[in-house]
Amino acid sequence: MAVKPEVILGDITTLDVDVIVNAANPSLLVVAE
């Protein structure tokens, strides 16, 4: 499954998503192969 990152401007509490990640936190960084 390919990862498709998106940049969203708006209220993140209204998004229908499974997870929201703060990419500024290096411990949450995942490298896709």
C-alpha angles and dihedrals in degrees: 000000000000120000114234111190119203134193112220126193111198144047107340091195090071096054119111096224138129097228142005115207129197101221090196088074105084093201089066095050112118123189113214118213 
